[in-house]
Amino acid sequence: MALTTRSSTGIAQQLDPSQTLRASTALLKKIQSDQATKTVTAEKPSLLADADENEAADDIPVWLVLTTKKHIIDKVRLKPGKIALPYPYLDTSDATLRICLITADPQRKFKDLIAHPSFPLELPTRIKRVIGLEKLKAKYKSNESRRQLLGEYDVFLADDRIVTFLPTVLGKVFYRGGSKRPIPITMEGKRQNFDEQGNKRRKLAEGGTKVVKEEVTPAAVAKEVEKTLSSTLVHLAPSTTTSVKVGKSSMEPEQLQANVTAVTEAMVEKYVPQKWRNVRAVHMKGPDTAALPLYLADQLWEDEKDVLEEAPAANPGKKSKKRKASALAEAANGTEANLEVIEVPGPDGKMRRIEKSSVKQIEPPVKAAKKVKAKAQDEDEVAKAAERAEKAARKEALQKQKVAAKAALKDADGIATKKAEANGVVKPVKAKKVRTKAADLI
C-alpha cells in the first residue's frame, strides 16, 4: 500500500485523499467484523462495569494518531483544545441527547440564560440539568453517586474557568474511561480589545486597564454549545504521540475521511511547532485494531543541526576499564607504579607502555588497615592511662586535705580544754564553732 511521504526539500504535502479513503474503508470493515464476532460469542454484561464502558456497537471510536519528531509542549495541559469536525460523531439533532452543564457559581445566572426566550428552542430540551461547582462538590462525594450521575447523561459540558478543578471533584469515575469527560465551553462574554475611542487597549503591565468583557447573552451561550458538540478534543502532553477521536464505526468511509483530513490539517497548523517539518507519521486505528499508516516522513529529524556527522568522543577524563583493572591488580600485589609512563610503538605496530621510574613498594591495604587499627588502640590506651593518673592525683590531694583538717580540729579541741580548766570548769567544753571552722578547711 503506497504511503504519502514528504520530500527531503521540506515541502509540505497533504494527506493523499485516496489513501485516506482506502484506510477508512478497511478500518471500518475490520471494526464491524470484529464487533459481529463478539456479538455472536458475547457473554453476559458485567453489572459492576461503569456506564461508559458498556458502549453500543455503533459507538466504537476511531482515533487519529499523530507522531512528531519532537515534543509538542513541555508540560501537561489540563484544558483540552477543540477542533471542528465536518461530520460530528455526536448526533446534535437527536432529541434524546441528554446534556449536563456544569457552571461556575452562581448557577442561577446560567439557568436564567437557558430559560430566556431568545435561547434556541431545541437546546433547552437537550440540556437536562445545570449545576454549579459548589453544589456538585456537596452532592456528589461518593463514587456511587458519581456513577449514577455518569449514567444519567450522555454529554457533560463544563465552564472553561472551572474545568481544571473537575478531576478532583468528579474523580476516576469520569476520567478513567474518558468517553464522558467534561468538555470545556466558554461561558463568558467577548473581550473588548478596543476602548470607546477605537484605540487598542494596553495590557495592565504596560500601564493599561484590566480586561473588560461584554455581558454574556443567551445567543452566545447557545452558539458555544452547538460549536462544542460538533468538535473533537485535543489533549496535549509532553510526548511525541497525540491521539484525537475523529469518528465512530457507524460513519460512512467518506465522512471518516473528511474528519481525518480536517483534524490532521488543524493539528499541524495550530498545535505542532515547525508544522509539517516536525511531523513524523500519521495513523488511524480503532480500540483493538492495528494502526493504518496515512503519512510517513522520509527523515527522522526536524532540523539538519540535529544530525551529527561523527559520534561524540569519549570523555578523556574517565579512565578505561583496562587501566582501572590493572591498577587494582597492582594494589593487590603490594606495588604501585609511578605516574610517569610513556607510550612507544612496538615492532608489531601496537603501542606499548614503558615506565620511566622504578616501582615502589607499598603495603597491602589489609596490613595498612591493621596498622591504623593498632595505632588507634594505642592512642586509646594512652588516654585511659592519663585519665587514671589524673584520678589518682585528685584522690591523693583530697586525702591530704582530710588529714590536715583532722589535725586542725584536734588542735582546736586541745585549746578549748585548756581554757576551760583555767576558768575552773570541770566539764570540758566542745568547740562546735571551732569544729565548724575546721571543717571548712576540708
Buried (B, 14 or more C-beta within 10 A) or exposed (E): EEEBEBEEEEEEEEBBEEBBBBBBBBBBEBBBEBBEEEEEEEEEEEEEEBBBEEBEEEEBBBBBBBBBBBBBEEEEBEEBBBBEBEBBBBEBEEEEBBBBBBBBBEBEBBBEBBEBEEBBEEBBEBBBBBBBBEBBEEEBEEEEEBBEBBEEBBBBBBBBBBBEBBBEBBBEBBBEBEBBBBBBBBBBBEEEEEEEEEEEBEEEEEEEEEEEEEEBBBEBBBEBBBEBBBBBBBBBEEEBEBBBBBBBBBBEBEBBBBBBBBBBBBBBEEBBEBEBBBBBBBBBBBEEBEBBBBBBBEBEBBEEEEEEEEEEEEEEEEEEEEEEEEEEEBEEEEEEBEEEEEEEEEEEEEEEEEEEEEEEEBEEEEEEEEEEEEEEEEEEEEEEEEEEEEEEEEEEEEEEEEEEBEEBBEEBBEEBBEEBEEEEEEEEEEBEEBBEEBEEEE
